[in-house]
Amino acid sequence: MKPVIALVGRPNVGKSTLFNRLTQTRDAIVADFAGLTRDRHYGNGRQGRHEFIVIDTGGFEPDAGSGIFKEMAKQTRQAVAEADVVIFVVDAREGVSAQDHDIANELRRLGKPCLLVANKAEGMRDTARLAEFYELGFGEVHGISAAHGQGIRSLVELALEPLALPEPEDEVDEEEGPSKPIKLAVAGRPNVGKSTLINTWLGEERLVAFDLPGTTRDAISVPFERNGQRFELIDTAGLRRKGKVFEAIEKFSVVKTLQAIESANVVLLLIDATQGVTDQDAHIAGYVLESGRAVVIAINKWDAVDSYQREQVQRQIETRLAFLKFASLHFISAIKRQGLGPLWQAIAQAHKSATRKMSTPVLTRLLQEAVQFQAPKKAGMFRPKMRYAHQGGMNPPVIVIHGNSLEHVTEAYKRFLEGRFRKEFDLVGTPLRIEFKTQHNPYADREG
């Protein structure tokens, strides 16, 4: 088991910057705004041959009474409970605050090994400036700069030293090791139930699920295994219309969500049945299609609408999401665990379709049969002539067709070919891209 390090502190002391430094990624949003991180955010770090897990947490307010701050505090306590060692981050430039004292008292009560780290200490050669932090009662204060990478290596060594880690075994060859996890991003508008669905799958309150649009601000990745298949579940921030993205924080959230969609293997588009299929749902679906990701559509809160509303939603799907006809559609209730079994089957099928291998002989045979059944229309004196086809990529599948005068192939004929290929290879839940490459005629540029 990898050791676990939890980063705890009040808002805007640099926990997410330190998380990115320890994991050597940019997975956590970093900006000069408090309250960006709200959930537990996991990442992998490495020091020499030793690997470890880092948990980034939201700003910790131990005495938070209710609302979103209470949920954030619950997530932080859970992170501390999971950790082998806690790094308590304070701000070297702002000095000790009353909230730092509250957090210190809470950490002592929780009883986990704790390192006190004063971040933003670049240029502070005079250790007397850090002396005031000794009053927090955690012994030595370690001055670092997460932004500049100062003191990070020695900090990790101090954190791992008391754990007496055994020497790691030799790494397994990648080809012999387990397959890579399927990246599954859950996307949709704010407050459609994305975090609730992931919590239901995990069987715990792993993510902050609160009845307030915009609760999730970062793209949170959670490892998950089902029936021997490993997944990486990605909870994304809800995407609003551009006109409603006021806060700079929310703009960062939108960027992280779009990045999560682009990096995913499969996207689960979640829609709120009580709100119907909105224009914004169609915009998000369009972005998923443009990114080439496999997609499954799930209508959440299906238990909360009557028969008339259900009929309206189904009509809206047919009109506003007509361009996603290849995607399977499921009606679920995340909070009541209804319809989740078939949903997993659809996700597996979408991923299988997106990564399916298609042989050149079979593709060429299908192409020739399609042309014999229905030839492409002439363009003036020329009729497009298709010679052979081969696969040009996966996730999404790309079929490259070679021939002459292919620039004259119509969109209607392209859809006809797509339908033939989809039927043969059972491609459900994934976009299919067809590219045409016309062979150059060497005599075309010669005179007479």
N, C-alpha and C positions, 0 to 999 in steps of 0.2 A: 504494500500500500504506500502511495506517495504521501509525504507529510503535507499538512495543510496550514497555510499562513493566512490569517484574517487581518484585513486593514480596517481599523476603526478610528473614528474621530469626528469632530463636528464638521459642518459643511464648509467646503472651500478651503480646506487646509492642504489639498494636493493628493488625496488618496488615489484618485483615478490616474493622475500623472505618475504616481509611484507604481500603480498596477501596470500601466503600460510599459514602464521601465523594467519591471521585474519579469513581465511576460514577453518583452521585446515585440510588442504589437501596438496597434492603435485602436484596440477593440473598445476601450472605454472613452466616452465623450469627455473632452477636456476643454473648458472655457472659463472665463472669469465670471461665472454665475454660480450661486449656491443652489444646491438641490437638484443637480443634474442626475445623479445616481439615486435610484430609489429601491432597486431590487438587489439581491445578491448576484454578483457578476463573477463567474469563475474563469480562470485562465491557467495555463501551464507555464511554469518557469523552469530554468535549469541553471545549476551552478556546478561547473565541472562535469562529473558523471552523475551527479545527483539531480533528480527531477523533483519538483514540488508543485503543489496547487496553491494558487493565490485567490482569495475571495475579496473583491471590492464591495464595500457596503455604502449605504446612504449616510447622510449626516445623522449622527446618533443623538437623540434627545431622550434620555432614560425616563424622564417624568412626563412624556407626552401623554396627554389625557385621552384624546380620541382623534378620529379622522385619519388623514393620510400619514401624519407623523407617527401615530401609534403603530400603523402597519409597517412603516419603515423601521421603527425601533424593534418590532417583532422579528423582522428579517435580519437585523444586525445581531440580535441575541442568538438566533439560530446559527448564524455564521460563526459566532464565538464558540457555541456548543460543538460545532463540527471541527474547529481548529485545534491543532497541536500547539500552536503559539500565536499570540496576538501582537500585532504591531500597532501601538497607539500613536497616532500621528497628530502633532500639534503644529501651530504656525509660529516659527521662530521670530518672525518680524512683528507679529501682533502681540506676542507675549501670552501669559496665562490668562484665561477667561474663567468666568464662573461656570460656564458649560463644560470646560475642560475638567474642572473639579467634579462635576456631576458624573461625567463619563468615567473618571478615575475611580470614584466610589462604586459605580456599577461594575466595572471590570474587576475590582477587588472582590466584590460579592460573588461574581461568576467564577472566580478562582482559577483562571487559566494563566499559564506563563505569559508574561507580557514584557515587551520592549518598548521603551518610550523614545520616540523619534521626533526631533524638531526639524521639520521640513522648511525649505526656503532659507537655508542657512548659508547660502553661497556668500563668500566675502566676509564671513564673521569669524575672523581669526581669534578674536577675544572670547574665550569660552565663558567669561564672566557674564556675557549677554544671555547665555543659556542657563545661568545658575538659577533663575527664578523658577524654572520648571521642576527643580528638585523638590519643591513643596508639594508636588503631586504624589510623591511617595513611591516612585518606581525605580529609585536608584539612579544609575548613570543615564544621562541624557545624550543621545546620539544625534549629532548634527549632520544633516544630509541636504542635498539639493536634488530632488527627483527630476526636475526639469533639465538640469545640467549633468546628471549622472554621477554626482559626487557622493562618495561614501556608500554607494549601493552594494558593491561587492562585499565589503566588510559587514554591512548590515545583514545580508543573507547568511554569511558565515556565522554571525552571532545568533541568528534565529534558528539555524539548523544544528548548531554545536551541541546543545543539551539533549537533542533527540537521539544521539548515538546511532546514526543511520548505518546499516550494513553496506558493504560495497555492492553496487548494483551488478547484476548478472550481465553477461555479454548480450548485446542487442540482437533480437531475432531478425533474420533477413526479411526485408519488406515483402518479398514475394511469398515467403512461407508464413508470415504473420497474418493476423485477422484482417479482413477487408475493411476499407475505410467506411466510417459511418455515413449514412445518408443525411444530408443537411436538409432539414424541413423547416421552412420559414412560415410562420403564421401571420398573415397580413390582413389588413382591413381598416375601416374607419375607427375613430376612437370609440371606446365603450361598447364594442360588439361582442366582447367576451373572450378575447384572445388569451389573456392571462388565466382566466377561469378555466378554459379548455386545457391549457398545459398543466395547471395544477391538478385537474381531474385525472389526466393521464398519469401524472407522477404520484398521485395519491397523497399529496402534502401541499401545504401553502408555500410553495417554493417561490412564487412571484407575488408581488403586491397586486391584489385584485380588489379594486375599490370603485364604488359607483360614482366615478368622477372622470369625465373625458380628459385624456392626457396623463393618466396616472403613470403609464410606462413611457419613459423618455429615451431610454437607450435600447439597443437591440441586445437582448439577453440570451446567451447560449447556454443550454442545459443538456448534458449527456443523458441518454435514455436507451434502454434495451428492451425489445419486445420480441418474443419467440426466437431468440438467438440473433436477431438483427439489431445492430447498433444504429442509433439515430443521434443527431445533434439537433435538438429542438431550439428554434430561434423565435423568441417572442419579440415582436417589433412594435414600435410606437405607432399609434393610429395616425393615418394620413388624412389631413383636412384639405379643403380647397385652398389654393394659394392665397386668396384674399383674406382667409381667416388665420393665416400663420403670422401672428403678430410678434410673439416673443422670439428673441434671438435664440433662446434655449430650444424652442420648438423647431427652428430651422435646422439646428444640429440634429435633432431627432429625425427629421425628414431625411437628411443625408444618410444617417445610419440605417434607416429603414430601407432606402433604395439600395444601399450597398449590400444589406442582408439579402434582399431579393435577388440581386445579381449573383451573389456567391452561393445561393442555395441550389440544391438539386431539384427539389420539389417545393412549390408554394401552395399552401392551403389558404385560399381566399375565403375569409369568414365574413358573412353578411348577416345583419340583424333583421330577423323576420318581422319584428314589431315596427321597424322603420321602412321596410321595403327595400327594393333595389334602387339606390340613388344614383345621380350623375357621378358622384364621387366614387362610388363602387365601380362604375364603368371605367372611370379614369385609372383607378388602381389596377383593374383587370387589363386595361390596355397597356400599362407599363409592364406588367408581368409578361404579357404576350410579346412585347417589344424586346424584353430581356431574353426571350427564348426559353424561359423556365417551364418545366412540367407543372401542371396546375390541377388542383382539385377544388371544387366549389362546395362549401358547406353553409347551409342556411341555419344559423343558430337561433335559439329561443323559439323553436317551432312549437313547443308546448304552450307558449304564451299567446298564440293567435287563434282566432276562430276560423271556421271554414271559408268565410267570405275573404278574410285577409290572406288566407293560404292561396286561394284562387288568384287574387290580385298579384301576390308575389310571383307565382308561377308564370303569369302573363308578362310581368316585368322582366323576368329572366329571359324569356323568349325574345323580347324586343331589345332590351338594353345590353344583354350579354350574348347576342347572337353570334358574335365573332369567337366565342369560346365553346362552340358546339362540340368540339372534340373532348371537352373536359367532362368528367363524371360529376353528377350533382347529388348532394346528400342533405337530408333534413335532420337536424340533430338538436339535442338539448345538452349543452356542456354541463350545466349544473345538476341535471338529473341523470347524466350518463346514458342518454338515449341515442341510438344510432351510431355509436363510436366504433363498433366492430366492423361494419361494412366500410366505414371511413378509412380505417387502416388498410383494408384490402385494396381500396381505390388508390391510396398513396403508394402502396407497393407496386401496383400495376402501372401507375404513371411513371414511376422511376424505372421500371423494367422497360417500358416503351421508349423512354427518353434515351436509354443506353443500349438499345437493341442493335445488334450487328446485322447488317444486310449485305449479302454477298453480291459481287458484281454480276455473275451469270444470272442470278435470279432477278436482279433489278433490270438487266438488259432484256431478259425474256418478258417481264411484265411490261416494259416500255414498248416492245415490239407488238405484243398482244393488244395493248391500248391503241396503238396507231392503226393496227388492222381493223379494230372495232370502230374507231372514229378518228380519221386523219385530221390534223390541224388545218385550219382555213388558209387559203392562199392569201398572200399579200402582194397584190399586183400580179406580176408574172411568176413570182416565186412562192413555193410552198415550203414551210420549215421542214427540214429533213433531220430526224433524230436517229443517231447511229447506235449509241450505247450509253449506259448509266452506271455510276458507281457511288459509293457512300463517301461523303466528304467531311463528315463530323458527327459527333454525338452530343446529346444534351444541349441544344435540341438536335435531332437527327437532320442531317443535310444530305440531299441527293443531288448529284451533279450530272447533268445530261449534256452530252457532246453531240454536235452535228453542224448543219449549215443553216443559215438564215434564221437562227433561233430567236433573234431579237424581235421577230414578228409573231411569236407565240402569244396568244391572247391570255388575259387573266382567267377567262372562263375555261379555256383549255388547260391551264395550269391547275385550276381547281379540280378538273376532271381527272388529271393524272394523280393529284394528291389523294383523291378518293380511292383510286385503284391501289396505290401503294399502302394506304392506311388499312384497307381491308385485308390485303395479303399478309401484312406483318402485324396485324392486330394492334395498331398504334392508338392507344387511348390515353388521353390526359397529357399529351405533349404536342407542342407545335411541330410542324414538319416544314422545313424550308427546301424549296427546289430552286436550284441555280442552273442557268443555261450558259454553255460556253460554245460559241460559234468558232469553227475552224477557219483560219484565214486562208483565203484563196490567193496563192502566190502570183496568179496571172492578172488579178484584178487591177493592179497598179500599172500594168504595162500598156503602152500605147498600141492602138490598132490591133 
